[in-house]
Amino acid sequence: MVGDSDAELIDQLTRDILRVLPSSYLHLPTYAVGIRPRVGRIKELMCFGLDDVQIIGIWGMAGIGKTTLAKAAFNEFSHRFEGRSFLENFRDYFKRPDGKLHLQKKLLSDILRKDEAAFNNMDHAVKQRFRNKRVLVVIDDVEDIVQLHSVGIYLSCFGPGSRIIITTKNKHLLEQLDVENIYSPKELNADEALDLVSWHAFRSSEPPEEFLQFPKRLVEYCGGLPLAMEVLGAFLYKRSVSEWKSTLKALKRIPDDNIQAKLQISFDALNASQKDIFLDISCFFIGMDKDYVDCILDGCELEPVAGLKVLKERCLITIHDNSLMMHDLLRDMGRYIVKGTSLRNCERWSRLWDREHVIDVLANYSGTDETEGLSLKADVTAVENFEVKAFSILRKLRLLQLCHVALNGSYENFPKGFRWLCWLGFPEESFPINLHLRSLVVMDMQKSNLKRLWSDQKPHESLKELKYLDLSHSIQLTETPDFSYLPNLEKLFLINCQRLAKVHESIKVLQGSLILINLSGCIKLGELPLELYTLKLLETLILSGCSQLERLDDALGELESLTILKADYTAITQIPSSSDQLKKLKELSLHGCKELWKHRQYTNSDESSQVALLSPLSLNGLICLRTLRLGSCNLSDELVPANLGSLSSLEELDLQGNNFRNLQTDFAGLPSLQILKLDNCSELRSMFSLPKKLRSLYARNCTVLERTPDLLECSVLQSLHLTNCYNLVETPGLEELKTVGAIHMEMCNNIPYSDRERIMQGWAVGANGGVFVPGSTIPEWVNFKNGTRSISFTVPEPTLNSVLVGFTVWTTYVSQQDDVMSVYIPKITLKNQTKGDVWSRNPATDLIRMYREKHIWQGHFSNEDFLLETRDEVEVSVDFGDKVAILETGLTLAYREVPEVPIEQLTETGDEVDNEQLTETDDEVVIDESQRRPPRKMGMGLKTLLGAFGLLAFIVVLGKHGRPLRRHNHLRRNEVEKDKEKNATLPIFSFLDY
């Protein structure tokens, strides 16, 4: 070991070497948390082994870590290529006066390894000089395709096998380039985020005890965004507790300037209407249904179809389950932009969303015509009261949202141009006649006290712009409005209007506009007007929960555009025969319609007596049907629709809770069926067949079922649910399937334990998910075992030509509760004692169903998440919550064989061989270390020191003779050049061997 002076000498020597050596290694952040698994994903997208030129896109919001990831990937893979170049901050350089020339020079000099790359025609040089070279080029932060083409960068510029990595905030750019391999980095998870904040703020993996509460609050504010955590963590380094508190409080009001500037780049690139859409969403519409918001913005003439697409492409919004979502820091940025330079004068803001600010403006009558949108949400137990005249000054108001607010006075001078009125808990029994609504597009009056929309006095004018009306949960409402005053209405929601008994016959005026009616939960509604069946454009009709509705008219078939019909839990006794004319119907749901199969007829002898005749439902003509729900419909063997097997487009079939015993339908004839639900069919004894494309089979609580059809026929099956099938003894073919991610067989005690073991052993390496079977002991062939909820082990040396790909965990568990679903999300925690890593993961399984009998759970985890290596000391613990006792834990490691490469092939291909087949290069060792913890201070042996001096001396000699150091490529040089290159480079690698 060497002393401090030796270490300083080595540090100086290293700096000298890096100055002279033409290295392409790029500096990474000191605390590059979470990089390794993300680089692994990039490696998959690089498609090494293919000789075509490919572009890999890294797309994400500002600050998500795109550049850092691209640098790490560059360091990891650049040695595989003849030439390499990293064009950082491409967008910024391009906008400079000499930016195009700078980028072209850098690209040429990096790849051709010339300090002064001077060419008469730079565009021509960029297009021609790399055509025969296999290169890696990273183009960082590209804004649009014009920038690339202006610099002269085209796919055709590069030789076979080249890879181009582009980082961007604009997905449309990648679509224009026809990029198929796109990686979108996710925010850091909670563990990674805490790790990153702790290292930046405390230079340690864990904060001091007095600071424990603060990093979590900072992580919550940053929302997993690495840039924010790095900036704020570094700012808070060596700050006191009081300074932490003050900073966290201030961030709620004013975003950090450095973070704001980075995020605002994407906003500044938008046009005027797109900026308005972004600001509207950030202030009012986060979490709302996309179609709902789309209707509002369209009424504001903001072109939302194109605008929302652009915002999504630029990572300013995301859409999850059709809800508009936005990162908290982007939301705060938008609201800060709205405040502008008038931070303390909220009456000058274009949008008001904060309760205190709104109350201040309304109570003091201080509003201005600068306000375009206002939202005030009061608590249901404390209704806010204001004067109507407080709104009269807001002449440009177009968005108004009130919740449990009462207004007093005349509406004569109320703003007349608003497009969105959302007034939840409206207190009046009818709407004010003198409230002008001629520009209104969306009226959302849920949970109101309305008995009718207007009193006996009709409105002064029609609401010709109104497209969307929602009066749901207005439990006093007795009738719908006169639709002649709403001539262009497209969507009508009357959900859970429990006193609504009539739909106005004027609905016929909406033949050319209405596409959706939702009357679910209208328990007093006994019939639909015949005029409703004239709605030629109607696509969705929802009647579920209308418990007094007994019939649908035979005119149902005239709804020629109908695609969704839901009538669950109604009293309907028959579906009209004209239903076979519904050629566009995609979803039919009749769940819980227990009277559906009774067709009442009078007898010839006595017309007063009734005979209930049973007849199965006819599904003829429903050629587009994709979803059919007939659960809990009292279906017996005879009443199962005979023509089920003819529904060639059917993807989901729900027959759960019925009374059939032998399901004779040939499901194998349904080529599109993916989901089959047979839960709670307590009399089901046998099934004829299963669909070949089946992905999920639900047959829980089928208590007399003894055998499933051959599951081997279901070659793409992903989940199997057979919980509480007490008499089940056989599941043929299951142990052979490698695609099943989740297998639930709780309480299937009659399946032989040997069969259960075969299922577990066949599954262990095949998929991510979970297996649940009865059992008290972990199989004997499991490598590591321990009689507690955790297990410790050392990762062993792998066998020759194998690589660790993951591990499988077993746990035996029991509970004091029986057949009850736990609300606790199961979790495993992995601690790598060698590297100091701590990871928590939720298994890809459902929640745990608890039993008093012992069960075994088995879960598989990929090593991409944990990066375990040989000789790592590891502890894995399992947590199913305090209602479930873990009795024993076991673990096996899963390896994948890597084909051995003949020595001749290694000689021929040099550095192009995949790094899974070779020892790690120096570049890769460096990046591995940077992705763990900050490097420990290490000593250096004398042999290594002498080797480094020798390397430096050799470099200096070469430098004096003006001979550049270059990597060689054996495939594209003649034999003489190869020998020269070999002689020149051998001394370098002999020194590096030290």
Secondary structure in CASP SS format (residue, H / E / C, confidence):
PFRMAT SS
TARGET T0000
AUTHOR 0000-0000-0000
METHOD secondary structure of the structure
MODEL  1
M C 1.00
V C 1.00
G C 1.00
D H 1.00
S H 1.00
D H 1.00
A H 1.00
E H 1.00
L H 1.00
I H 1.00
D H 1.00
Q H 1.00
L H 1.00
T H 1.00
R H 1.00
D H 1.00
I H 1.00
L H 1.00
R H 1.00
V H 1.00
L C 1.00
P C 1.00
S C 1.00
S C 1.00
Y C 1.00
L C 1.00
H C 1.00
L C 1.00
P C 1.00
T C 1.00
Y C 1.00
A C 1.00
V C 1.00
G C 1.00
I H 1.00
R H 1.00
P H 1.00
R H 1.00
V H 1.00
G H 1.00
R H 1.00
I H 1.00
K H 1.00
E H 1.00
L H 1.00
M H 1.00
C C 1.00
F C 1.00
G C 1.00
L C 1.00
D C 1.00
D C 1.00
V C 1.00
Q E 1.00
I E 1.00
I E 1.00
G E 1.00
I E 1.00
W E 1.00
G C 1.00
M C 1.00
A C 1.00
G C 1.00
I C 1.00
G C 1.00
K H 1.00
T H 1.00
T H 1.00
L H 1.00
A H 1.00
K H 1.00
A H 1.00
A H 1.00
F H 1.00
N H 1.00
E H 1.00
F H 1.00
S H 1.00
H H 1.00
R H 1.00
F C 1.00
E C 1.00
G E 1.00
R E 1.00
S E 1.00
F E 1.00
L E 1.00
E C 1.00
N C 1.00
F H 1.00
R H 1.00
D H 1.00
Y H 1.00
F H 1.00
K C 1.00
R C 1.00
P C 1.00
D C 1.00
G H 1.00
K H 1.00
L H 1.00
H H 1.00
L H 1.00
Q H 1.00
K H 1.00
K H 1.00
L H 1.00
L H 1.00
S H 1.00
D H 1.00
I H 1.00
L H 1.00
R C 1.00
K C 1.00
D C 1.00
E C 1.00
A C 1.00
A C 1.00
F C 1.00
N C 1.00
N C 1.00
M H 1.00
D H 1.00
H H 1.00
A H 1.00
V H 1.00
K H 1.00
Q H 1.00
R C 1.00
F C 1.00
R C 1.00
N C 1.00
K C 1.00
R C 1.00
V E 1.00
L E 1.00
V E 1.00
V E 1.00
I E 1.00
D C 1.00
D C 1.00
V C 1.00
E C 1.00
D C 1.00
I H 1.00
V H 1.00
Q H 1.00
L H 1.00
H H 1.00
S H 1.00
V H 1.00
G C 1.00
I C 1.00
Y C 1.00
L H 1.00
S H 1.00
C H 1.00
F C 1.00
G C 1.00
P C 1.00
G C 1.00
S C 1.00
R E 1.00
I E 1.00
I E 1.00
I E 1.00
T E 1.00
T E 1.00
K C 1.00
N C 1.00
K H 1.00
H H 1.00
L H 1.00
L H 1.00
E H 1.00
Q H 1.00
L C 1.00
D C 1.00
V C 1.00
E C 1.00
N E 1.00
I E 1.00
Y E 1.00
S C 1.00
P C 1.00
K C 1.00
E C 1.00
L C 1.00
N C 1.00
A H 1.00
D H 1.00
E H 1.00
A H 1.00
L H 1.00
D H 1.00
L H 1.00
V H 1.00
S H 1.00
W H 1.00
H H 1.00
A H 1.00
F H 1.00
R C 1.00
S C 1.00
S C 1.00
E C 1.00
P C 1.00
P C 1.00
E H 1.00
E H 1.00
F H 1.00
L C 1.00
Q H 1.00
F H 1.00
P H 1.00
K H 1.00
R H 1.00
L H 1.00
V H 1.00
E H 1.00
Y H 1.00
C H 1.00
G C 1.00
G C 1.00
L C 1.00
P H 1.00
L H 1.00
A H 1.00
M H 1.00
E H 1.00
V H 1.00
L H 1.00
G H 1.00
A H 1.00
F H 1.00
L C 1.00
Y C 1.00
K C 1.00
R C 1.00
S C 1.00
V H 1.00
S H 1.00
E H 1.00
W H 1.00
K H 1.00
S H 1.00
T H 1.00
L H 1.00
K H 1.00
A H 1.00
L H 1.00
K C 1.00
R C 1.00
I C 1.00
P C 1.00
D C 1.00
D H 1.00
N H 1.00
I H 1.00
Q H 1.00
A H 1.00
K H 1.00
L H 1.00
Q H 1.00
I H 1.00
S H 1.00
F H 1.00
D H 1.00
A C 1.00
L C 1.00
N C 1.00
A H 1.00
S H 1.00
Q H 1.00
K H 1.00
D H 1.00
I H 1.00
F H 1.00
L H 1.00
D H 1.00
I H 1.00
S H 1.00
C H 1.00
F H 1.00
F H 1.00
I C 1.00
G C 1.00
M C 1.00
D E 1.00
K H 1.00
D H 1.00
Y H 1.00
V H 1.00
D H 1.00
C H 1.00
I H 1.00
L H 1.00
D H 1.00
G H 1.00
C C 1.00
E C 1.00
L C 1.00
E C 1.00
P H 1.00
V H 1.00
A H 1.00
G H 1.00
L H 1.00
K H 1.00
V H 1.00
L H 1.00
K H 1.00
E H 1.00
R C 1.00
C C 1.00
L C 1.00
I C 1.00
T E 1.00
I E 1.00
H E 1.00
D C 1.00
N C 1.00
S E 1.00
L E 1.00
M E 1.00
M C 1.00
H C 1.00
D H 1.00
L H 1.00
L H 1.00
R H 1.00
D H 1.00
M H 1.00
G H 1.00
R H 1.00
Y H 1.00
I H 1.00
V H 1.00
K H 1.00
G C 1.00
T C 1.00
S C 1.00
L C 1.00
R C 1.00
N C 1.00
C H 1.00
E H 1.00
R H 1.00
W C 1.00
S C 1.00
R E 1.00
L E 1.00
W C 1.00
D C 1.00
R H 1.00
E H 1.00
H H 1.00
V H 1.00
I H 1.00
D H 1.00
V H 1.00
L H 1.00
A H 1.00
N C 1.00
Y C 1.00
S C 1.00
G C 1.00
T C 1.00
D C 1.00
E C 1.00
T C 1.00
E C 1.00
G E 1.00
L E 1.00
S E 1.00
L E 1.00
K E 1.00
A C 1.00
D C 1.00
V C 1.00
T C 1.00
A C 1.00
V C 1.00
E E 1.00
N E 1.00
F E 1.00
E E 1.00
V H 1.00
K H 1.00
A H 1.00
F H 1.00
S C 1.00
I C 1.00
L C 1.00
R C 1.00
K C 1.00
L C 1.00
R C 1.00
L E 1.00
L E 1.00
Q E 1.00
L E 1.00
C E 1.00
H C 1.00
V E 1.00
A E 1.00
L E 1.00
N E 1.00
G C 1.00
S C 1.00
Y C 1.00
E C 1.00
N C 1.00
F C 1.00
P C 1.00
K C 1.00
G C 1.00
F C 1.00
R C 1.00
W E 1.00
L E 1.00
C E 1.00
W E 1.00
L E 1.00
G C 1.00
F C 1.00
P C 1.00
E C 1.00
E C 1.00
S C 1.00
F C 1.00
P C 1.00
I C 1.00
N C 1.00
L C 1.00
H C 1.00
L C 1.00
R C 1.00
S C 1.00
L C 1.00
V C 1.00
V E 1.00
M E 1.00
D E 1.00
M C 1.00
Q C 1.00
K C 1.00
S C 1.00
N C 1.00
L C 1.00
K C 1.00
R C 1.00
L C 1.00
W C 1.00
S C 1.00
D C 1.00
Q C 1.00
K C 1.00
P C 1.00
H C 1.00
E C 1.00
S C 1.00
L C 1.00
K C 1.00
E C 1.00
L C 1.00
K C 1.00
Y E 1.00
L E 1.00
D E 1.00
L C 1.00
S C 1.00
H C 1.00
S C 1.00
I C 1.00
Q C 1.00
L C 1.00
T C 1.00
E E 1.00
T C 1.00
P C 1.00
D C 1.00
F H 1.00
S H 1.00
Y H 1.00
L C 1.00
P C 1.00
N C 1.00
L C 1.00
E C 1.00
K E 1.00
L E 1.00
F E 1.00
L C 1.00
I C 1.00
N C 1.00
C C 1.00
Q C 1.00
R C 1.00
L C 1.00
A C 1.00
K E 1.00
V C 1.00
H C 1.00
E H 1.00
S H 1.00
I H 1.00
K H 1.00
V H 1.00
L H 1.00
Q C 1.00
G C 1.00
S C 1.00
L C 1.00
I C 1.00
L E 1.00
I E 1.00
N E 1.00
L C 1.00
S C 1.00
G C 1.00
C C 1.00
I C 1.00
K C 1.00
L C 1.00
G C 1.00
E C 1.00
L C 1.00
P C 1.00
L H 1.00
E H 1.00
L H 1.00
Y H 1.00
T H 1.00
L C 1.00
K C 1.00
L C 1.00
L C 1.00
E C 1.00
T E 1.00
L E 1.00
I E 1.00
L C 1.00
S C 1.00
G C 1.00
C C 1.00
S C 1.00
Q C 1.00
L C 1.00
E C 1.00
R C 1.00
L C 1.00
D C 1.00
D H 1.00
A H 1.00
L H 1.00
G H 1.00
E H 1.00
L C 1.00
E C 1.00
S C 1.00
L C 1.00
T C 1.00
I E 1.00
L E 1.00
K E 1.00
A C 1.00
D C 1.00
Y C 1.00
T C 1.00
A C 1.00
I C 1.00
T C 1.00
Q C 1.00
I C 1.00
P C 1.00
S H 1.00
S H 1.00
S H 1.00
D H 1.00
Q H 1.00
L C 1.00
K C 1.00
K C 1.00
L C 1.00
K C 1.00
E E 1.00
L E 1.00
S E 1.00
L C 1.00
H C 1.00
G C 1.00
C C 1.00
K C 1.00
E C 1.00
L C 1.00
W C 1.00
K E 1.00
H E 1.00
R E 1.00
Q E 1.00
Y E 1.00
T C 1.00
N C 1.00
S C 1.00
D C 1.00
E C 1.00
S C 1.00
S C 1.00
Q E 1.00
V E 1.00
A E 1.00
L E 1.00
L E 1.00
S C 1.00
P C 1.00
L C 1.00
S C 1.00
L C 1.00
N C 1.00
G C 1.00
L C 1.00
I C 1.00
C C 1.00
L C 1.00
R C 1.00
T E 1.00
L E 1.00
R E 1.00
L C 1.00
G C 1.00
S C 1.00
C C 1.00
N C 1.00
L C 1.00
S C 1.00
D H 1.00
E H 1.00
L H 1.00
V C 1.00
P C 1.00
A H 1.00
N H 1.00
L H 1.00
G H 1.00
S H 1.00
L C 1.00
S C 1.00
S C 1.00
L C 1.00
E C 1.00
E E 1.00
L E 1.00
D E 1.00
L C 1.00
Q C 1.00
G C 1.00
N C 1.00
N C 1.00
F C 1.00
R C 1.00
N E 1.00
L E 1.00
Q C 1.00
T C 1.00
D C 1.00
F H 1.00
A H 1.00
G H 1.00
L C 1.00
P C 1.00
S C 1.00
L C 1.00
Q C 1.00
I E 1.00
L E 1.00
K E 1.00
L C 1.00
D C 1.00
N C 1.00
C C 1.00
S C 1.00
E C 1.00
L C 1.00
R C 1.00
S E 1.00
M E 1.00
F C 1.00
S C 1.00
L C 1.00
P C 1.00
K C 1.00
K C 1.00
L C 1.00
R C 1.00
S E 1.00
L E 1.00
Y E 1.00
A C 1.00
R C 1.00
N C 1.00
C C 1.00
T C 1.00
V C 1.00
L C 1.00
E C 1.00
R E 1.00
T C 1.00
P C 1.00
D C 1.00
L H 1.00
L H 1.00
E H 1.00
C C 1.00
S C 1.00
V C 1.00
L C 1.00
Q C 1.00
S E 1.00
L E 1.00
H E 1.00
L C 1.00
T C 1.00
N C 1.00
C C 1.00
Y C 1.00
N C 1.00
L C 1.00
V C 1.00
E E 1.00
T C 1.00
P C 1.00
G C 1.00
L H 1.00
E H 1.00
E H 1.00
L C 1.00
K C 1.00
T C 1.00
V C 1.00
G C 1.00
A E 1.00
I E 1.00
H E 1.00
M C 1.00
E C 1.00
M C 1.00
C C 1.00
N C 1.00
N C 1.00
I C 1.00
P C 1.00
Y H 1.00
S H 1.00
D H 1.00
R H 1.00
E H 1.00
R H 1.00
I H 1.00
M H 1.00
Q H 1.00
G H 1.00
W H 1.00
A C 1.00
V C 1.00
G C 1.00
A C 1.00
N C 1.00
G C 1.00
G E 1.00
V E 1.00
F E 1.00
V E 1.00
P E 1.00
G C 1.00
S C 1.00
T C 1.00
I C 1.00
P C 1.00
E C 1.00
W C 1.00
V C 1.00
N C 1.00
F E 1.00
K E 1.00
N E 1.00
G C 1.00
T C 1.00
R C 1.00
S E 1.00
I E 1.00
S E 1.00
F E 1.00
T E 1.00
V C 1.00
P C 1.00
E C 1.00
P C 1.00
T C 1.00
L C 1.00
N C 1.00
S E 1.00
V E 1.00
L E 1.00
V E 1.00
G E 1.00
F E 1.00
T E 1.00
V E 1.00
W E 1.00
T E 1.00
T E 1.00
Y E 1.00
V E 1.00
S E 1.00
Q C 1.00
Q C 1.00
D C 1.00
D C 1.00
V E 1.00
M E 1.00
S C 1.00
V C 1.00
Y C 1.00
I C 1.00
P C 1.00
K E 1.00
I E 1.00
T E 1.00
L E 1.00
K E 1.00
N E 1.00
Q C 1.00
T C 1.00
K C 1.00
G C 1.00
D E 1.00
V E 1.00
W E 1.00
S E 1.00
R E 1.00
N C 1.00
P C 1.00
A C 1.00
T C 1.00
D C 1.00
L C 1.00
I C 1.00
R E 1.00
M E 1.00
Y C 1.00
R C 1.00
E C 1.00
K C 1.00
H E 1.00
I E 1.00
W E 1.00
Q E 1.00
G E 1.00
H E 1.00
F E 1.00
S E 1.00
N C 1.00
E C 1.00
D C 1.00
F C 1.00
L C 1.00
L C 1.00
E C 1.00
T C 1.00
R C 1.00
D C 1.00
E E 1.00
V E 1.00
E E 1.00
V E 1.00
S E 1.00
V E 1.00
D E 1.00
F C 1.00
G C 1.00
D C 1.00
K C 1.00
V E 1.00
A E 1.00
I E 1.00
L E 1.00
E E 1.00
T E 1.00
G E 1.00
L E 1.00
T E 1.00
L E 1.00
A E 1.00
Y E 1.00
R E 1.00
E E 1.00
V C 1.00
P C 1.00
E C 1.00
V C 1.00
P C 1.00
I H 1.00
E H 1.00
Q H 1.00
L H 1.00
T H 1.00
E H 1.00
T H 1.00
G H 1.00
D H 1.00
E H 1.00
V C 1.00
D C 1.00
N C 1.00
E C 1.00
Q C 1.00
L C 1.00
T C 1.00
E C 1.00
T C 1.00
D H 1.00
D H 1.00
E H 1.00
V H 1.00
V H 1.00
I H 1.00
D H 1.00
E H 1.00
S H 1.00
Q C 1.00
R C 1.00
R C 1.00
P C 1.00
P C 1.00
R C 1.00
K C 1.00
M C 1.00
G C 1.00
M C 1.00
G C 1.00
L H 1.00
K H 1.00
T H 1.00
L H 1.00
L H 1.00
G H 1.00
A H 1.00
F H 1.00
G H 1.00
L H 1.00
L H 1.00
A H 1.00
F H 1.00
I H 1.00
V H 1.00
V H 1.00
L H 1.00
G H 1.00
K H 1.00
H C 1.00
G C 1.00
R C 1.00
P C 1.00
L C 1.00
R C 1.00
R C 1.00
H C 1.00
N C 1.00
H H 1.00
L H 1.00
R H 1.00
R C 1.00
N C 1.00
E H 1.00
V H 1.00
E H 1.00
K H 1.00
D H 1.00
K H 1.00
E H 1.00
K H 1.00
N H 1.00
A H 1.00
T H 1.00
L H 1.00
P H 1.00
I H 1.00
F H 1.00
S H 1.00
F H 1.00
L H 1.00
D C 1.00
Y C 1.00
END
